Each structure stands twice: as structure tokens, then as C-alpha cells.
Amino acid sequence: MTHALDLAYVALWIEPDAEWRQRAVSELWTEDAVHILQPPQEVLRVAAALDIGATFQARGHRELEARVVSACVTGRSRVTCRRRLSRSRIAARCKFRG
């Protein structure tokens, strides 16, 4: 990624303005893009017990925008995002959190 693209991607996850987020999702992802998510530990345990894989996906602009909104809680003048410090492999991709 270029530096400008890096900054736009990071800014998207902390932006409180809904219209700005919607435009940014459209600019950063194609309409058929897929964002692969780490399921909660409970889902992973159940899937492991059934010997099946478990991944969550956000597909397309509408679901991607909902994913961005769900990652952050926006207040009147501030945004608080949930933070995780680790990395994991999901669907043949490496995911970094931090």
C-alpha cells in the first residue's frame, strides 16, 4: 500500500461521519470486495468441535460499511474503537491487530 492509501484505510476505522465513511468504503474497496473477520472464540470452539472452519465475511460496500460501523462506537465528539493486540491467520491471510 502507498502511504496515502494506508492513511485513508486507518482513517476510515476512526471516522465518526457516516457520509464520509460511506464515500471512503466506496473508494477503498470494489463493490464485490470481501473483508474476512475473525469470529469470536465461542464460534471457533464450536467449529473446532464439529471439525469445520469458521470465518465471518463482510461482502460488498453495504456489509463493509456495516463492519466499519460495528468496529467503532461513535459519540458526539469522539470515536472509541475496540483494540486487539495480536495476529492470526484467517482464510490463508495473515491478520494483524494492534
C-alpha positions in Angstrom: 0.0 0.0 0.0 1.1 3.5 -0.6 1.3 5.9 2.4 -1.8 7.8 1.3 -3.8 4.6 1.0 -2.5 3.4 4.4 -3.7 6.7 5.9 -7.1 6.5 4.2 -7.6 3.0 5.4 -6.8 3.8 9.0 -8.8 7.0 8.9 -11.9 5.0 7.8 -11.9 3.0 11.0 -12.0 6.0 13.3 -14.2 8.4 11.3 -17.4 9.4 13.1 -19.1 11.0 10.0 -21.3 8.4 8.3 -21.3 10.1 4.9 -17.5 10.3 4.9 -17.3 6.6 5.8 -19.6 5.6 3.0 -17.6 7.5 0.5 -14.3 6.0 1.8 -15.6 2.5 1.7 -16.6 3.1 -2.0 -13.1 4.5 -2.7 -11.1 1.8 -0.8 -12.9 -1.3 -1.9 -14.5 -2.6 -5.1 -18.2 -3.4 -4.9 -17.6 -7.1 -4.7 -14.7 -6.9 -2.1 -14.6 -9.2 0.8 -13.3 -8.4 4.3 -12.5 -11.5 6.3 -13.2 -11.3 10.0 -12.0 -13.3 13.0 -15.0 -15.0 14.6 -15.5 -14.8 18.4 -13.7 -17.5 20.4 -17.0 -19.3 21.2 -17.7 -19.7 17.5 -14.2 -21.0 16.9 -14.6 -23.6 19.7 -17.9 -24.9 18.3 -16.5 -25.0 14.8 -13.4 -26.9 16.0 -15.6 -29.4 17.9 -17.5 -30.0 14.6 -14.2 -30.2 12.7 -15.2 -27.4 10.4 -13.8 -24.0 9.6 -15.3 -20.8 10.8 -14.9 -17.4 9.1 -17.1 -14.4 9.0 -17.1 -12.2 5.9 -18.3 -8.7 5.0 -19.0 -8.7 1.3 -19.7 -5.6 -0.8 -20.0 -2.0 0.1 -23.1 -2.2 2.3 -21.7 -5.0 4.5 -18.2 -3.4 4.6 -19.7 -0.1 5.8 -21.7 -2.0 8.5 -18.4 -3.7 9.5 -16.6 -0.4 9.9 -19.5 1.0 12.0 -19.6 -2.1 14.2 -15.8 -1.8 14.9 -16.2 1.6 16.5 -18.6 3.3 18.9 -19.1 6.9 17.9 -20.1 9.6 20.4 -20.9 13.2 19.9 -17.3 14.3 19.7 -15.2 11.2 19.8 -14.7 7.7 18.5 -13.7 4.7 20.5 -12.5 1.7 18.7 -12.1 -1.8 20.2 -8.4 -2.7 20.2 -6.8 -6.1 20.0 -3.1 -6.8 20.2 -2.3 -10.0 18.3 -2.2 -11.5 14.9 -3.7 -14.6 13.4 -4.2 -16.4 10.1 -7.6 -16.3 8.6 -8.5 -17.9 5.3 -4.9 -18.1 4.0 -4.3 -14.4 5.0 -2.4 -13.0 7.9 -4.4 -10.6 10.0 -2.6 -8.0 12.3 -4.3 -6.4 15.2 -3.0 -3.6 17.2 
